[in-house]
Amino acid sequence: MESTFIERVGNEVKFSVEFTADEFENAQIEVYKNNKKSFAVAGFRKGKVPRKLVELHYGEDIFFEDAVNELVARAYPETLNEFDIEPIDNPILDFSEIAKGAGFTMTATVATPPDVDVRDYKGVKIQSVDHAVSEKDVDREIETLQNRNTRLVIADRPAENGDTVLIDYKGFIDDNQFDGGSEDRHPLKLGAGLFIPGFEEQLLGVKPGEEKDVRVTFPETYHTEDLAGKEALFRCTVHEIKTEEKPEINDDFAQDVSEFDTLSDLRADLRRKLEESAHSRSEMEMKNAVIEKIYLANEIDIPDVMVERQMDELVDEFAQQLRYQGLSPEQYYEYSGKDEAAFRDGLRDDAFKRIKTRLLVRAVADAENFTADEDEIEKEIADMADMYKTESAKLRESMGDTGIKMIRDDIRNRKAVDFLFANAVIEPAAVENEVADQG
């Protein structure tokens, strides 16, 4: 296989790949081996028909199409990487005459992203952002740790809001017990709003060992149609009542929840982490402000196909998020009353902005000649391997040339964003002066 770069005209690139007769023959052999069980010829069992007989029976070109497809499927991405071509649409492919015992040539015409001559990207003026950390912020972190280490203890008193009651319950409609309405020793936190509206409130004041009838009406929108809008009686038996016991905030607490011996040291560590997070957040917001100004200062003619492809990615991302929540896209459209086509079209502006921003950042990386060396790529792969609990060599192999190129581009883009921020003019944030009414 031999690749040749032919020309670049505007945003279109043309290249050719020449396949030898041996490569074409070997590809046909592989196709035959993978499909020979599909051929039936009288006198032979399936899978035992010789290739020559298959070709005689079905035509000598029977394996041509699949063999060509196999060769192109391997050669096309390899050639894109070889010539550093980024396609934005499916290629237009032309082939020379394909014949038995001969090689052939594939010529590809590929649309690529527009060239971007980015301007006004140095010395961008932005306002300073400083997310300060207060003692109240540290207090909230301490409270989070306290809540995380709260335990339930038996309460020898009537149930109060916030308590967890351990109950048996049986549900009835018109004196008939209904399916799915019964459970033994179910822990229910009063006031959490996890049961049917009105259920939890009627258990306030119950005592251990007490039996309590709870009457409720299922919501009209209840997910079980047989129960929606119906009145129900739940016969409940209370086994025990537990209340939340929060640990006292002192040095012992610090020792229990951290590696520190004193509460003061724990607070200092929490403040340090909050300040690091606040600094990162402030810096990210300022970087975004720089990019936004460059975005507004530059115009790019972006092909529609790039926007459509980005919209496809956004739709896929949203579908993945729904699946994490246990929903399908179809359920979302049904619940929200939205039309799928309208939802997709609503992503157009966001898709356009993502593409334009990406092209501008990459143009800065190109203009400043930023590169990603092998050590930087290896470190990136090592960090990813640690995250996925695998070996760097295995991860790199699975990524292939395309994955490595994505890492290289990410590194270059990060360098470009850091460069933009380092060269920005950061002005003090405007402060509104309150003027007292002298009248």
C-alpha positions in Angstrom: 0.0 0.0 0.0 1.4 3.4 -1.0 -0.2 6.7 -0.1 0.2 9.9 -2.1 -0.9 13.4 -1.2 -2.3 15.1 -4.3 -3.5 18.5 -3.5 -5.4 20.9 -1.1 -7.9 23.2 -2.7 -9.7 25.4 -0.2 -11.0 23.2 2.5 -10.8 20.0 0.4 -7.9 17.6 0.4 -7.3 14.9 -2.2 -5.0 11.9 -1.8 -4.7 8.5 -3.3 -3.8 5.0 -2.0 -2.4 2.3 -4.3 -3.1 -1.3 -3.4 -0.9 -4.0 -4.9 -2.3 -7.1 -6.6 -1.0 -9.2 -3.7 -2.8 -7.0 -1.1 -6.0 -7.3 -3.1 -5.6 -11.1 -3.4 -4.9 -11.6 0.3 -7.9 -9.5 1.2 -10.1 -11.8 -1.1 -8.7 -14.8 0.7 -9.6 -13.4 4.1 -13.1 -12.6 2.9 -13.5 -16.1 1.5 -12.3 -17.7 4.8 -14.7 -15.5 6.8 -17.7 -16.3 4.6 -17.2 -19.8 3.2 -19.9 -21.3 5.4 -22.4 -19.1 3.6 -21.9 -20.8 0.3 -23.8 -23.9 -0.9 -22.8 -25.9 -3.9 -24.2 -29.3 -4.8 -21.8 -32.1 -3.8 -20.1 -30.1 -1.0 -20.9 -29.5 2.6 -21.3 -25.9 3.7 -17.9 -24.4 4.5 -16.1 -27.0 2.4 -16.7 -25.4 -1.1 -13.3 -24.5 -2.6 -12.8 -20.8 -3.4 -12.3 -21.4 -7.1 -15.5 -23.3 -7.3 -17.4 -20.5 -5.4 -16.0 -18.0 -7.9 -17.0 -20.2 -10.8 -20.5 -20.7 -9.4 -21.1 -17.1 -8.3 -18.7 -15.1 -10.5 -15.1 -14.3 -10.1 -15.9 -10.9 -8.6 -17.9 -12.4 -5.7 -15.3 -11.3 -3.2 -14.3 -8.0 -4.8 -16.6 -5.6 -2.9 -15.9 -7.0 0.6 -12.2 -7.2 -0.1 -12.1 -3.6 -1.3 -14.1 -2.5 1.8 -11.7 -4.3 4.1 -8.7 -2.7 2.5 -10.2 0.8 2.5 -11.4 0.4 6.1 -7.8 -0.1 7.2 -6.0 2.3 4.8 -8.3 5.3 5.1 -7.7 6.2 8.8 -4.1 5.3 8.5 -3.7 7.8 5.6 -5.6 10.5 7.5 -3.1 10.2 10.3 -0.1 10.0 7.9 -1.1 13.3 6.3 -2.6 14.8 9.4 -6.0 15.3 7.8 -9.1 16.0 9.9 -12.2 15.0 8.0 -15.5 16.8 8.7 -17.7 14.6 6.5 -17.7 11.3 4.8 -15.1 11.2 1.9 -15.9 11.0 -1.8 -14.1 7.8 -3.0 -13.2 7.0 -6.6 -11.6 3.7 -7.7 -9.6 2.7 -10.7 -10.7 -0.5 -12.6 -10.8 -3.5 -10.3 -9.9 -6.8 -11.9 -8.8 -10.3 -11.0 -5.1 -10.5 -10.4 -4.5 -6.8 -10.5 -4.0 -4.0 -8.0 -6.1 -0.9 -7.9 -6.0 2.8 -6.7 -8.4 4.6 -4.4 -8.6 8.4 -4.7 -10.3 10.2 -1.7 -11.6 13.7 -1.6 -12.0 14.9 2.0 -13.7 18.0 3.4 -11.6 19.5 6.2 -12.2 22.3 8.8 -11.9 25.9 7.5 -8.5 27.7 7.9 -8.7 30.2 10.7 -6.6 33.3 10.9 -7.2 34.3 14.5 -6.7 37.9 15.4 -6.7 40.1 18.6 -5.8 37.2 20.9 -2.9 38.8 22.8 -3.5 41.5 25.5 -7.2 40.7 25.9 -8.7 42.8 28.7 -10.7 41.0 31.3 -11.9 41.7 34.8 -10.3 39.9 37.8 -12.3 37.2 39.4 -11.5 36.2 43.0 -13.7 33.7 44.8 -12.8 34.4 48.5 -13.1 31.7 51.1 -14.8 32.7 54.4 -15.0 31.1 57.8 -18.6 30.2 57.0 -17.4 28.2 54.0 -15.1 26.2 56.4 -18.0 25.8 58.8 -20.1 24.3 56.0 -17.4 21.8 55.3 -17.2 20.9 58.9 -21.0 20.5 59.0 -20.8 18.2 55.9 -18.3 16.0 57.7 -20.5 16.1 60.8 -23.6 15.0 58.9 -21.6 12.3 57.1 -20.7 10.8 60.4 -24.1 11.1 62.0 -25.5 7.8 63.4 -28.9 6.6 64.3 -29.7 5.8 67.9 -32.8 4.4 69.5 -35.2 7.1 70.8 -37.4 6.4 73.8 -40.0 9.0 72.9 -42.8 9.6 70.3 -41.6 10.1 66.8 -40.6 13.6 65.6 -39.9 15.1 62.2 -36.4 13.9 61.1 -36.7 10.6 63.0 -36.4 7.2 61.2 -39.3 4.8 62.1 -39.0 1.1 61.4 -42.5 -0.1 60.3 -44.5 -2.9 58.8 -47.2 -1.7 56.5 -50.0 -3.2 54.4 -51.9 -1.2 51.9 -55.6 -1.7 51.1 -58.1 -0.2 48.7 -61.7 -0.9 49.4 -60.7 -3.5 52.0 -58.7 -5.3 49.4 -54.9 -5.6 49.8 -53.1 -4.4 46.7 -49.9 -5.8 45.1 -46.7 -3.9 46.0 -48.3 -2.1 48.9 -46.8 -4.2 51.8 -43.4 -4.4 53.4 -41.9 -5.5 56.7 -39.4 -3.6 58.9 -39.2 -0.7 56.4 -37.0 2.3 57.6 -38.8 5.5 56.8 -37.4 9.0 57.6 -40.2 11.3 58.6 -40.2 14.6 56.7 -38.1 13.2 53.8 -41.0 13.2 51.5 -40.2 9.8 50.1 -43.7 8.3 50.5 -47.1 9.2 49.3 -48.0 12.8 50.2 -49.6 12.8 53.7 -48.2 9.4 54.8 -45.2 10.5 56.8 -47.1 13.3 58.6 -49.6 10.9 60.1 -46.8 8.9 61.8 -45.6 11.9 63.8 -46.1 11.1 67.5 -46.3 7.3 67.2 -44.5 5.2 69.8 -42.7 1.9 69.5 -45.1 -1.1 69.4 -48.0 1.2 68.4 -50.3 0.3 65.5 -51.5 3.2 63.3 -53.9 3.4 60.4 -52.7 5.9 57.7 -55.2 7.1 55.1 -53.9 8.7 51.9 -54.9 9.4 48.3 -52.5 8.5 45.6 -51.6 11.3 43.2 -53.4 11.5 39.9 -50.0 11.2 38.2 -48.9 8.2 40.2 -46.7 5.8 38.1 -49.0 2.8 38.7 -52.2 3.5 36.8 -54.3 1.1 38.9 -53.6 3.2 42.0 -53.5 6.7 40.6 -56.1 9.0 42.2 -57.4 6.3 44.6 -57.9 6.5 48.4 -55.9 3.9 50.3 -55.5 2.6 53.9 -52.2 1.5 55.2 -52.2 -0.5 58.4 -48.8 0.2 60.1 -47.0 -1.4 63.0 -44.2 0.7 64.5 -41.2 -1.4 65.7 -38.7 1.3 66.8 -37.9 4.9 66.5 -34.4 6.2 65.8 -33.1 9.7 65.9 -30.0 11.2 64.4 -27.1 11.7 66.8 -24.4 14.1 65.4 -20.9 13.9 66.8 -19.7 16.9 68.8 -17.3 19.0 66.9 -14.0 19.0 68.8 -10.5 17.5 68.6 -11.9 14.0 69.1 -14.1 14.6 66.0 -11.1 15.8 64.0 -9.2 12.6 64.9 -12.2 10.4 64.0 -12.8 11.9 60.5 -9.3 12.8 59.4 -5.6 12.3 59.9 -5.4 15.4 62.1 -5.1 15.5 65.9 -6.8 18.8 66.4 -9.9 20.6 65.1 -7.7 23.6 64.4 -5.5 21.6 62.1 -8.5 20.1 60.3 -10.0 23.5 59.7 -6.7 24.8 58.4 -6.6 21.8 55.9 -10.2 22.3 54.8 -9.5 26.1 54.2 -6.4 25.2 52.2 -8.4 22.9 50.0 -11.2 25.3 49.6 -8.8 28.1 48.6 -7.2 25.8 46.0 -10.6 25.0 44.6 -11.6 28.7 44.7 -8.4 29.7 42.9 -9.0 27.1 40.2 -12.5 28.2 39.8 -11.5 31.9 39.5 -8.8 31.1 37.0 -11.2 29.0 34.9 -13.7 31.8 34.8 -11.1 34.3 33.7 -9.8 31.9 31.0 -13.4 31.5 29.8 -13.7 35.3 29.7 -10.6 35.6 27.5 -11.9 32.9 25.2 -15.3 34.6 25.0 -13.7 37.9 23.9 -11.7 36.2 21.3 -14.8 34.4 20.2 -16.6 37.7 19.7 -13.7 39.3 17.9 -13.3 36.7 15.2 -15.7 35.5 12.5 -15.4 32.0 11.0 -17.4 30.6 8.1 -18.2 27.1 9.5 -19.6 24.5 7.2 -23.1 23.2 8.1 -21.9 19.6 8.2 -19.6 20.5 11.1 -22.5 21.9 13.0 -24.7 18.9 12.3 -22.0 16.5 13.4 -21.5 18.5 16.6 -25.3 18.4 17.2 -25.1 14.6 16.8 -22.4 14.5 19.6 -24.5 16.7 21.9 -27.6 14.5 21.4 -25.5 11.4 22.2 -24.1 13.1 25.3 -27.6 13.9 26.5 -28.8 10.4 25.8 -25.9 9.0 27.9 -26.8 11.3 30.8 -30.4 10.1 30.6 -29.2 6.5 30.8 -27.2 7.2 33.9 -30.5 8.5 35.4 -32.4 5.4 34.3 -34.3 7.1 31.5 -34.4 6.6 27.7 -34.5 9.6 25.3 -38.0 8.4 24.3 -39.2 8.6 27.9 -37.6 12.1 28.3 -39.4 13.4 25.2 -42.7 11.9 26.4 -42.4 13.3 30.0 -41.2 16.8 28.8 -43.6 17.1 26.0 -40.7 18.0 23.7 -40.3 16.9 20.1 -37.0 15.1 19.3 -36.4 17.2 16.2 -37.1 20.5 18.0 -34.8 19.4 20.9 -32.0 18.7 18.4 -32.5 22.0 16.6 -32.3 23.8 20.0 -28.7 22.5 20.3 -27.6 24.3 17.1 -26.3 27.5 18.7 -24.4 25.6 21.4 -22.9 23.3 18.7 -21.8 26.3 16.6 -20.2 27.9 19.6 -18.3 24.7 20.6 -16.9 24.3 17.1 -15.9 28.0 16.7 -14.2 28.0 20.1 -12.3 24.8 19.3 -11.2 26.2 16.0 -10.0 29.4 17.5 -8.1 27.8 20.3 -6.4 25.4 17.8 -5.6 28.4 15.6 -3.8 30.0 18.5 -1.9 26.8 19.1 -0.9 26.7 15.4 0.1 30.4 15.4 2.3 30.0 18.4 3.7 26.7 17.2 2.7 24.8 20.4 3.6 21.1 20.3 3.1 18.0 22.5 6.3 16.1 23.0 6.5 12.4 23.7 7.1 12.8 27.5 4.0 14.9 27.8 1.9 12.4 25.9 3.3 9.5 28.0 2.4 11.4 31.2 -1.1 11.9 29.9 -1.5 8.3 29.1 0.0 7.3 32.5 -2.5 9.5 34.3 -5.4 8.0 32.4 -4.1 4.5 33.0 -4.0 5.2 36.8 -7.6 6.4 36.6 -8.8 3.3 34.6 -6.7 0.9 36.7 -4.8 -0.4 33.8 -1.3 -0.5 32.3 0.0 2.5 30.2 1.3 0.2 27.4 -2.1 -1.6 27.1 -4.0 1.7 27.1 -1.7 3.2 24.5 -2.1 0.2 22.3 -5.9 0.3 22.6 -6.0 4.0 21.7 -4.2 3.6 18.4 -3.0 6.5 16.3 -6.3 8.3 16.5 -6.4 8.3 20.3 -2.8 9.5 20.5 -3.6 12.3 18.1 -6.5 13.4 20.3 -4.2 13.5 23.3 -1.7 15.5 21.4 -4.4 18.0 20.3 -5.7 18.3 23.9 -2.2 19.1 25.2 -1.7 21.7 22.5 -5.1 23.3 23.1 -4.4 23.5 26.9 -1.1 25.2 26.2 -2.9 27.7 23.9 -5.5 28.5 26.6 -2.8 29.0 29.2 -0.9 31.2 26.8 -4.0 33.4 26.2 -4.6 33.8 29.9 -0.9 34.5 30.6 -1.0 37.3 27.9 -4.3 38.8 29.0 -4.6 42.1 30.8 -6.4 41.5 34.1 -8.1 44.6 35.4 -9.5 45.0 38.9 -13.2 44.0 39.1 -15.5 47.0 39.1 -16.9 47.9 42.5 -20.2 49.6 42.8 -20.1 52.5 45.2 -23.1 53.1 47.3 -23.8 56.8 47.7 -25.8 57.7 50.7 -28.9 59.8 50.1 -28.0 63.3 51.4 -31.4 64.7 50.6 
